Amino acid sequence: MCACLYGVGTTLVLLNLAGIGDHSFDRKSLECIWDRMATFAYTVVFSVTLVWIPIIIIGFSYLNIYIAVRRSDRRVSRAITIQKKGKRSTSLAKTLFIIYAVFATCWIPYALIIVVDRHNSFSHIAHVYVTMFAHLHPSINWLVYYATNKKFKKAFDRIAHLNKCFCRCVQGQREESGSSSGVSSTSGTLNTLAKASTESAF
């Protein structure tokens, strides 16, 4: 699989050396990259190869993973653990779907703008933000795992020492609330004693 990916990338570069497409500094996206204005057909092929084919392959792969997990659960499930295994399958499906949705959401705008902006009429801002949004994708993946995978969350908190920080914050809040409640209870007791002494005086 890795060799195949390297082969596709090498082929796209060799096409530039053969006179199909080119490399240059893109003044719209502010990066040195393949020249999307050199050959429109190459730009379309690049868009399909870079985004649309991976989206289709990843979608089918995640679907097959989920189906395989469901089948495995059905084979080894017992009456006592059916509910737990069902929750595990649901959690896995949720994580895979969110990761897939993030990848598609980040890269589809880029795949569209490089093809739709055939005459280079779109603004510089549009290209910069779309390119930045596409490359933001790897930075979001860990957040997805952190929000949907309890084991990943615990391991990350332990490595980053977030669990200790969280415990200290919670402990500090409890101490503050305890001290404030103690002060309020003391003041309440003093008020009660004052009222009692006043009534006894009369």
C-alpha positions as a Markdown table, in Angstrom:
| # | Residue | x | y | z |
|---|---|---|---|---|
| 1 | Met | 0.0 | 0.0 | 0.0 |
| 2 | Cys | 2.8 | 2.4 | 0.9 |
| 3 | Ala | 4.7 | 1.5 | -2.2 |
| 4 | Cys | 1.6 | 2.2 | -4.3 |
| 5 | Leu | 1.2 | 5.7 | -2.7 |
| 6 | Tyr | 4.8 | 6.5 | -3.4 |
| 7 | Gly | 4.4 | 5.2 | -7.0 |
| 8 | Val | 1.4 | 7.5 | -7.6 |
| 9 | Gly | 3.3 | 10.5 | -6.2 |
| 10 | Thr | 6.4 | 9.8 | -8.3 |
| 11 | Thr | 4.2 | 9.3 | -11.4 |
| 12 | Leu | 2.6 | 12.7 | -11.0 |
| 13 | Val | 6.0 | 14.4 | -10.6 |
| 14 | Leu | 7.5 | 12.6 | -13.6 |
| 15 | Leu | 4.5 | 13.8 | -15.7 |
| 16 | Asn | 5.7 | 17.4 | -14.9 |
| 17 | Leu | 9.2 | 16.5 | -16.1 |
| 18 | Ala | 7.7 | 15.1 | -19.3 |
| 19 | Gly | 6.0 | 18.5 | -20.0 |
| 20 | Ile | 2.6 | 17.7 | -18.6 |
| 21 | Gly | 2.0 | 20.3 | -16.0 |
| 22 | Asp | 4.7 | 22.2 | -14.2 |
| 23 | His | 6.0 | 23.4 | -10.8 |
| 24 | Ser | 6.0 | 27.0 | -9.7 |
| 25 | Phe | 5.2 | 29.4 | -6.9 |
| 26 | Asp | 1.5 | 29.8 | -6.5 |
| 27 | Arg | 0.8 | 33.5 | -5.7 |
| 28 | Lys | -2.7 | 32.7 | -4.6 |
| 29 | Ser | -2.0 | 30.0 | -2.1 |
| 30 | Leu | 1.5 | 31.3 | -1.3 |
| 31 | Glu | 3.3 | 28.0 | -1.7 |
| 32 | Cys | 5.8 | 26.3 | -4.1 |
| 33 | Ile | 3.7 | 23.5 | -5.6 |
| 34 | Trp | 2.6 | 22.1 | -9.0 |
| 35 | Asp | 1.3 | 24.7 | -11.4 |
| 36 | Arg | -2.5 | 24.3 | -11.5 |
| 37 | Met | -2.7 | 26.8 | -14.4 |
| 38 | Ala | -0.2 | 25.0 | -16.6 |
| 39 | Thr | -2.4 | 22.1 | -17.8 |
| 40 | Phe | -6.1 | 22.0 | -16.9 |
| 41 | Ala | -6.3 | 18.2 | -17.6 |
| 42 | Tyr | -3.4 | 17.6 | -15.2 |
| 43 | Thr | -5.1 | 19.7 | -12.6 |
| 44 | Val | -8.3 | 17.6 | -12.8 |
| 45 | Val | -6.3 | 14.4 | -12.6 |
| 46 | Phe | -4.4 | 15.8 | -9.6 |
| 47 | Ser | -7.6 | 16.7 | -7.9 |
| 48 | Val | -9.2 | 13.3 | -8.5 |
| 49 | Thr | -6.0 | 11.4 | -7.4 |
| 50 | Leu | -5.3 | 13.6 | -4.4 |
| 51 | Val | -8.8 | 13.8 | -2.9 |
| 52 | Trp | -11.7 | 12.0 | -4.6 |
| 53 | Ile | -10.1 | 8.6 | -4.9 |
| 54 | Pro | -8.8 | 8.6 | -1.3 |
| 55 | Ile | -12.2 | 9.6 | -0.1 |
| 56 | Ile | -13.8 | 6.7 | -1.9 |
| 57 | Ile | -11.2 | 4.2 | -0.8 |
| 58 | Ile | -11.2 | 5.4 | 2.8 |
| 59 | Gly | -15.0 | 5.3 | 2.9 |
| 60 | Phe | -15.2 | 1.7 | 1.7 |
| 61 | Ser | -12.3 | 0.7 | 4.0 |
| 62 | Tyr | -14.0 | 2.2 | 7.1 |
| 63 | Leu | -17.3 | 0.6 | 6.1 |
| 64 | Asn | -15.6 | -2.8 | 5.8 |
| 65 | Ile | -13.9 | -2.4 | 9.1 |
| 66 | Tyr | -17.2 | -1.7 | 10.8 |
| 67 | Ile | -18.9 | -4.6 | 9.1 |
| 68 | Ala | -16.0 | -6.9 | 10.1 |
| 69 | Val | -16.3 | -5.8 | 13.8 |
| 70 | Arg | -20.0 | -6.3 | 13.8 |
| 71 | Arg | -19.7 | -9.8 | 12.4 |
| 72 | Ser | -17.0 | -10.6 | 15.0 |
| 73 | Asp | -19.2 | -9.4 | 17.8 |
| 74 | Arg | -22.1 | -11.5 | 16.6 |
| 75 | Arg | -19.9 | -14.6 | 16.4 |
| 76 | Val | -18.3 | -14.3 | 19.9 |
| 77 | Ser | -21.1 | -12.5 | 21.7 |
| 78 | Arg | -22.8 | -14.0 | 24.7 |
| 79 | Ala | -26.0 | -13.1 | 26.4 |
| 80 | Ile | -24.2 | -11.3 | 29.2 |
| 81 | Thr | -22.0 | -9.2 | 27.0 |
| 82 | Ile | -24.3 | -8.3 | 24.1 |
| 83 | Gln | -25.0 | -4.8 | 25.4 |
| 84 | Lys | -21.3 | -4.0 | 26.0 |
| 85 | Lys | -20.3 | -5.2 | 22.5 |
| 86 | Gly | -23.1 | -3.3 | 20.9 |
| 87 | Lys | -21.8 | -0.1 | 22.7 |
| 88 | Arg | -18.3 | -0.9 | 21.4 |
| 89 | Ser | -19.5 | -1.2 | 17.8 |
| 90 | Thr | -21.5 | 2.0 | 18.1 |
| 91 | Ser | -18.5 | 3.8 | 19.5 |
| 92 | Leu | -16.2 | 2.5 | 16.7 |
| 93 | Ala | -18.7 | 3.5 | 14.0 |
| 94 | Lys | -19.0 | 7.0 | 15.5 |
| 95 | Thr | -15.2 | 7.4 | 15.6 |
| 96 | Leu | -14.7 | 6.2 | 12.1 |
| 97 | Phe | -17.5 | 8.3 | 10.7 |
| 98 | Ile | -16.2 | 11.5 | 12.4 |
| 99 | Ile | -12.6 | 10.9 | 11.1 |
| 100 | Tyr | -13.9 | 10.3 | 7.6 |
| 101 | Ala | -16.2 | 13.4 | 7.8 |
| 102 | Val | -13.3 | 15.6 | 9.0 |
| 103 | Phe | -11.0 | 14.4 | 6.1 |
| 104 | Ala | -13.7 | 15.0 | 3.5 |
| 105 | Thr | -14.7 | 18.3 | 4.9 |
| 106 | Cys | -11.1 | 19.6 | 5.0 |
| 107 | Trp | -10.0 | 18.4 | 1.6 |
| 108 | Ile | -13.1 | 18.6 | -0.7 |
| 109 | Pro | -13.0 | 22.5 | -0.8 |
| 110 | Tyr | -9.4 | 22.3 | -2.0 |
| 111 | Ala | -10.2 | 19.7 | -4.6 |
| 112 | Leu | -13.1 | 21.9 | -5.9 |
| 113 | Ile | -11.3 | 25.3 | -5.9 |
| 114 | Ile | -8.3 | 24.1 | -7.9 |
| 115 | Val | -10.6 | 22.8 | -10.7 |
| 116 | Val | -13.4 | 25.4 | -10.5 |
| 117 | Asp | -10.9 | 28.4 | -10.6 |
| 118 | Arg | -9.8 | 27.5 | -14.1 |
| 119 | His | -9.2 | 31.1 | -15.1 |
| 120 | Asn | -7.5 | 32.1 | -11.9 |
| 121 | Ser | -10.2 | 34.6 | -11.0 |
| 122 | Phe | -10.8 | 33.6 | -7.4 |
| 123 | Ser | -9.3 | 35.8 | -4.7 |
| 124 | His | -6.0 | 35.3 | -2.9 |
| 125 | Ile | -7.8 | 35.0 | 0.4 |
| 126 | Ala | -10.1 | 32.2 | -0.8 |
| 127 | His | -7.1 | 30.1 | -2.0 |
| 128 | Val | -5.1 | 30.7 | 1.2 |
| 129 | Tyr | -7.9 | 29.8 | 3.6 |
| 130 | Val | -8.9 | 26.7 | 1.6 |
| 131 | Thr | -5.3 | 25.5 | 1.5 |
| 132 | Met | -4.8 | 26.1 | 5.2 |
| 133 | Phe | -8.1 | 24.4 | 6.0 |
| 134 | Ala | -7.1 | 21.3 | 4.0 |
| 135 | His | -3.8 | 21.0 | 5.8 |
| 136 | Leu | -5.5 | 21.5 | 9.2 |
| 137 | His | -6.9 | 18.0 | 8.8 |
| 138 | Pro | -4.1 | 16.0 | 10.6 |
| 139 | Ser | -4.3 | 18.4 | 13.5 |
| 140 | Ile | -7.9 | 17.6 | 14.1 |
| 141 | Asn | -7.6 | 13.8 | 14.1 |
| 142 | Trp | -6.2 | 13.5 | 17.7 |
| 143 | Leu | -9.1 | 15.7 | 19.0 |
| 144 | Val | -11.6 | 13.2 | 17.4 |
| 145 | Tyr | -9.9 | 10.3 | 19.2 |
| 146 | Tyr | -9.7 | 12.3 | 22.4 |
| 147 | Ala | -13.4 | 13.0 | 22.3 |
| 148 | Thr | -14.6 | 9.6 | 21.2 |
| 149 | Asn | -12.1 | 7.0 | 22.6 |
| 150 | Lys | -12.0 | 6.7 | 26.4 |
| 151 | Lys | -8.7 | 4.7 | 26.4 |
| 152 | Phe | -7.0 | 7.3 | 24.2 |
| 153 | Lys | -8.3 | 10.1 | 26.4 |
| 154 | Lys | -7.0 | 8.4 | 29.6 |
| 155 | Ala | -3.6 | 7.7 | 28.0 |
| 156 | Phe | -3.3 | 11.2 | 26.6 |
| 157 | Asp | -4.2 | 12.8 | 30.0 |
| 158 | Arg | -1.7 | 10.6 | 31.7 |
| 159 | Ile | 1.1 | 11.5 | 29.3 |
| 160 | Ala | 0.3 | 15.2 | 29.3 |
| 161 | His | -0.4 | 15.2 | 33.0 |
| 162 | Leu | -3.8 | 16.7 | 32.4 |
| 163 | Asn | -5.4 | 14.3 | 34.9 |
| 164 | Lys | -3.2 | 15.8 | 37.7 |
| 165 | Cys | -4.0 | 19.3 | 36.7 |
| 166 | Phe | -7.7 | 18.5 | 36.5 |
| 167 | Cys | -7.6 | 16.9 | 40.0 |
| 168 | Arg | -5.9 | 19.9 | 41.4 |
| 169 | Cys | -8.4 | 22.3 | 39.9 |
| 170 | Val | -11.3 | 20.2 | 41.2 |
| 171 | Gln | -9.7 | 19.9 | 44.7 |
| 172 | Gly | -9.2 | 23.7 | 44.7 |
| 173 | Gln | -12.8 | 24.3 | 43.8 |
| 174 | Arg | -13.9 | 21.9 | 46.5 |
| 175 | Glu | -11.7 | 23.7 | 49.1 |
| 176 | Glu | -13.1 | 27.1 | 48.1 |
| 177 | Ser | -16.7 | 25.9 | 48.2 |
| 178 | Gly | -16.0 | 24.2 | 51.6 |
| 179 | Ser | -14.5 | 27.3 | 53.1 |
| 180 | Ser | -17.3 | 29.5 | 51.8 |
| 181 | Ser | -19.9 | 27.1 | 53.1 |
| 182 | Gly | -18.1 | 27.0 | 56.5 |
| 183 | Val | -18.1 | 30.8 | 56.7 |
| 184 | Ser | -21.8 | 31.0 | 55.8 |
| 185 | Ser | -22.7 | 28.4 | 58.4 |
| 186 | Thr | -20.7 | 30.2 | 61.0 |
| 187 | Ser | -22.4 | 33.5 | 60.2 |
| 188 | Gly | -25.8 | 31.8 | 60.3 |
| 189 | Thr | -25.0 | 30.4 | 63.8 |
| 190 | Leu | -24.0 | 33.8 | 65.1 |
| 191 | Asn | -27.2 | 35.4 | 63.7 |
| 192 | Thr | -29.3 | 32.7 | 65.4 |
| 193 | Leu | -27.5 | 33.3 | 68.8 |
| 194 | Ala | -28.0 | 37.0 | 68.4 |
| 195 | Lys | -31.7 | 36.6 | 67.8 |
| 196 | Ala | -32.0 | 34.2 | 70.8 |
| 197 | Ser | -30.3 | 36.6 | 73.1 |
| 198 | Thr | -32.5 | 39.5 | 72.0 |
| 199 | Glu | -35.7 | 37.5 | 72.6 |
| 200 | Ser | -34.5 | 36.4 | 76.0 |
| 201 | Ala | -33.8 | 40.0 | 77.0 |
| 202 | Phe | -37.3 | 41.1 | 76.2 |
